[in-house]
Amino acid sequence: METNYLLKMKGKGKTPLKINGKDAATGLIGGFITILALASLTSYTSSLWLMAPFGASCVLAFGAWNAPLSQPRNVIGGHFISALTGLIVFHLFGAHPWTFALGAGLAIFFMMLTKTTHPPAGADPIVVIQGAYNWSYLIFPVLIGSFIIVIIALLLNNLRENRQYPTFWI
């Protein structure tokens, strides 16, 4: 039994990923425009619009636009649910090693139960607890920032003839 368990870790074959210059360029442009917009809004408004997980969301929204975890429901819903989870854990229990773990674990749990799984959002509870943020963080930057990512992904991805974003909303 132990042999089979270890053999599973060997993997099979090579990566199925292919190099595509147009896709790479779309990722560059999409990530640049989105993060520039959020960073500029932060700079000009003195409100926080940018958080690190948004960079990872851009990878999915522009690099894997047709994947289920990249769809608007997942980007917006995943960030919202995960940040809310982090805020609840933080405000109930404070910042401790176990609350970081609880926040991340619960965020994964709730995203999976609501079909809003978005891997970058798994970091939101860590960001929220580490930053000791208040409830307004759920709106700025989480909710509005997620909408901005989706809006730019809608506009940019659909400029390409071979792309349709989203593949689903609900």
Buried (B, 14 or more C-beta within 10 A) or exposed (E): EEEEEEEEEEEEEEEEEEEEEEBEEBBEBBBEBBBEBBEEBBEEEEEBBBBEBBBBBBBBBBBBBEEEBBBBBBBBBBBBBBBBBBBBBBBEEEBEEEBBEBBBBBBBEBBEEBEBBBBBBBBBBBBBBBBEBEEEBBEBBBBBBBBBBBEBBBEBBEEBEEBEBBEEEE
